[in-house]
Amino acid sequence: MKKLVITSLAIFMAALMNVTSAQTLQEVLEKHFKAIGQEQLIAANSFYVKAKVSQMGMDLPMEMKIKKPGKFVTTIDFQGQKIITAFDGEKGWMINPMMGAEPQDLTGDQLAQAQSQADMEGELYNFEAKGGSAELAGKVTIEGKELFRIKYTGKDGNVKDYFIDAKTYLIDRVKAKVSAQGQTVEIEQIMGDYKTTDGITMAMKIDQKTPMGSVSIIMEEVKMNQNFDDAIFKSPAK
């Protein structure tokens, strides 16, 4: 009888810990959404960013246009040639003049990354409805900052670690493994210089580190609710 009581108590405590963990994850996400102005982001229908990409001593102009539901196009000007990556809500494609003039379909991890970029509200918001899962994996201290670590798994099985500042509840950095040039590499994106536009707080600088080198993306202009024709997200005819 005593053993039965102890076993029942252990099961109860385990269940209680699971509930508490789920509540803690929800609490962290709710504070994060409040910090970034998630309600305003939900209400917005489009998003425009003018930026520059700094890499190997060069500053490359970049434009990004995102439109609900799930459309985006990014254009990077590289020495007068335009590198375009896009997702039209169903298909992803890119044009890289250094690899040919014809548009190429995105597949695998590249397609998954394009779909993620097209999600204006962020993949942590309403993640279960999108087929993903998330768990709070404790706290870590990085560069003197206490950060919540959220392990996010997308519906494609890819895993990302989001590190959310325990004071500001803004994303400090994201770590993930992606496929690049036929290899799986680990990337780290460090967010900084947060500013608020139309009630939405976002990082105006992203430093990306990979085994192949470092890249900085610096936002120069952000506009919400711009009118974008759906045609700009469609792949040109081959």
C-alpha positions in Angstrom: 0.0 0.0 0.0 2.8 2.4 1.0 4.6 1.6 -2.3 1.4 2.4 -4.2 1.0 5.7 -2.5 4.6 6.7 -3.2 4.2 5.7 -6.9 1.0 7.7 -7.2 2.7 10.7 -5.6 5.6 10.4 -8.0 3.2 10.3 -11.0 1.3 13.3 -9.6 4.5 15.3 -9.1 5.7 14.5 -12.6 2.4 15.6 -14.1 2.5 18.8 -12.0 6.0 19.6 -13.2 4.9 19.1 -16.8 2.0 21.5 -16.3 4.3 24.0 -14.6 6.8 23.8 -17.4 4.0 24.4 -20.0 2.8 27.4 -18.0 6.3 28.8 -17.8 6.8 28.5 -21.5 3.5 30.2 -22.1 4.4 32.9 -19.7 7.8 33.6 -21.3 6.2 33.7 -24.8 3.4 36.0 -23.6 6.0 38.4 -22.2 8.0 38.2 -25.3 5.0 38.9 -27.5 4.1 41.9 -25.4 7.7 43.2 -25.6 7.8 43.1 -29.4 4.2 44.4 -30.0 2.8 41.1 -31.3 -0.8 42.5 -31.5 0.4 45.3 -33.9 2.3 42.7 -35.9 -0.8 40.6 -36.2 -2.8 43.6 -37.4 -0.3 44.6 -40.0 -0.7 43.2 -43.5 2.7 43.9 -45.0 6.3 44.7 -44.1 9.1 46.5 -46.0 12.7 46.7 -45.0 15.6 48.5 -46.7 18.9 47.3 -45.4 22.5 46.7 -46.2 24.4 43.4 -45.9 28.0 43.8 -44.7 30.3 41.0 -45.7 34.1 40.7 -46.4 34.5 44.5 -46.5 31.5 45.1 -48.9 28.2 46.7 -48.2 25.4 45.2 -50.4 22.0 47.0 -50.6 19.1 44.8 -49.7 15.3 45.1 -49.9 12.8 42.8 -48.3 9.0 42.8 -48.9 6.7 40.5 -46.9 2.9 40.3 -47.4 0.3 38.2 -45.7 -0.5 35.4 -46.1 3.0 33.9 -46.4 4.6 35.8 -49.2 8.1 37.4 -49.3 10.8 38.6 -51.7 14.3 39.6 -50.9 16.6 41.4 -53.4 20.3 41.9 -52.8 22.3 44.1 -55.2 25.7 42.5 -55.8 28.0 44.6 -58.0 25.1 45.6 -60.2 23.5 42.1 -60.3 20.4 41.3 -58.4 20.1 38.1 -56.3 16.5 37.4 -55.7 14.9 34.9 -53.2 11.1 34.6 -52.9 8.2 32.6 -51.8 4.7 33.2 -53.3 2.7 31.4 -50.7 3.1 28.0 -52.4 6.4 27.8 -54.1 9.9 29.2 -53.4 12.3 30.3 -56.1 15.5 32.3 -56.5 17.6 34.0 -59.2 21.3 34.1 -58.7 23.0 35.6 -61.9 26.3 33.9 -60.8 24.6 30.5 -61.2 22.6 31.4 -64.3 19.8 33.8 -65.4 16.9 31.3 -65.0 14.9 31.2 -61.8 15.6 28.1 -59.7 13.0 26.3 -57.5 13.8 26.1 -53.8 13.6 22.7 -52.2 14.5 21.0 -48.9 16.0 23.3 -46.2 16.1 26.2 -48.6 12.4 26.0 -49.1 11.8 25.6 -45.4 13.9 28.8 -44.7 11.9 30.7 -47.3 8.6 29.7 -45.7 10.0 30.8 -42.3 11.0 34.2 -43.7 7.5 34.6 -45.1 5.9 34.3 -41.7 5.4 37.9 -40.6 4.2 37.0 -37.2 7.2 34.8 -36.4 7.3 31.0 -36.0 7.0 31.1 -32.2 3.6 32.7 -32.4 0.8 30.2 -32.6 3.5 27.5 -33.3 1.2 24.5 -32.6 -1.3 25.5 -35.3 1.7 25.7 -37.7 2.7 22.2 -37.0 5.6 23.1 -34.8 6.5 22.4 -31.1 8.4 24.3 -28.5 9.8 23.6 -25.0 11.4 25.8 -22.4 14.9 24.3 -21.9 15.9 26.3 -18.9 18.1 29.3 -18.6 21.7 30.0 -19.7 24.1 32.9 -19.2 25.8 34.2 -22.3 28.1 37.3 -22.2 26.7 38.2 -18.8 23.1 38.1 -19.8 20.5 35.6 -18.4 18.6 34.1 -21.2 15.6 31.8 -21.5 16.3 29.0 -24.0 13.4 27.8 -26.1 13.9 24.8 -28.3 11.7 25.1 -31.3 11.0 22.3 -33.8 9.4 23.1 -37.0 6.9 20.8 -38.9 9.9 19.9 -41.2 11.8 18.6 -38.1 14.4 21.3 -38.2 15.4 22.5 -34.7 16.2 26.1 -33.6 17.2 27.4 -30.2 15.8 30.8 -29.4 17.5 32.7 -26.5 15.2 35.3 -25.0 16.6 38.0 -22.6 15.2 37.4 -19.1 15.0 41.2 -18.5 13.7 42.6 -21.8 12.0 39.5 -23.2 13.5 40.3 -26.6 15.3 37.7 -28.7 19.0 37.9 -28.0 20.1 35.3 -30.4 19.0 32.2 -32.4 21.1 29.1 -33.1 20.2 26.6 -35.8 21.6 24.0 -38.2 20.9 24.5 -41.9 22.0 22.9 -45.2 24.4 25.0 -47.2 26.3 23.9 -50.3 25.5 20.3 -49.6 26.7 20.4 -46.0 25.0 20.9 -42.6 26.3 23.9 -40.8 25.5 25.7 -37.6 24.6 29.3 -37.7 24.1 31.8 -34.9 22.2 35.1 -35.4 22.8 37.7 -32.7 20.1 40.4 -32.5 20.9 44.0 -31.5 20.0 47.7 -31.7 16.2 47.2 -31.1 13.9 50.0 -32.2 10.2 50.5 -32.3 8.3 51.3 -35.5 4.5 51.7 -35.4 4.3 49.9 -32.1 6.5 46.9 -33.3 9.9 46.4 -31.7 12.5 44.7 -33.9 16.2 44.2 -34.1 17.8 46.7 -36.4 21.1 44.8 -36.6 21.6 41.1 -37.0 25.1 39.6 -36.9 25.2 36.1 -38.4 28.1 33.7 -37.7 28.8 30.6 -39.7 31.8 28.4 -40.3 32.0 30.1 -43.7 32.3 33.6 -42.2 30.3 36.4 -40.6 27.6 38.6 -42.1 26.0 41.7 -40.6 22.5 42.9 -41.7 21.8 46.5 -40.8 18.2 47.8 -41.2 18.1 51.3 -42.6 14.3 51.8 -43.1 11.2 49.9 -41.9 7.7 50.5 -43.2 4.5 48.7 -42.3 1.3 48.2 -44.4 2.7 48.9 -47.8 0.8 48.0 -51.0 2.6 45.2 -52.8 1.3 43.6 -56.0 1.1 39.8 -55.7 3.0 39.6 -59.0 6.3 40.6 -57.4 6.4 37.3 -55.4 5.8 35.1 -58.5 8.6 33.4 -60.3 9.3 34.8 -63.8 8.5 32.4 -66.6 11.5 30.1 -67.6 
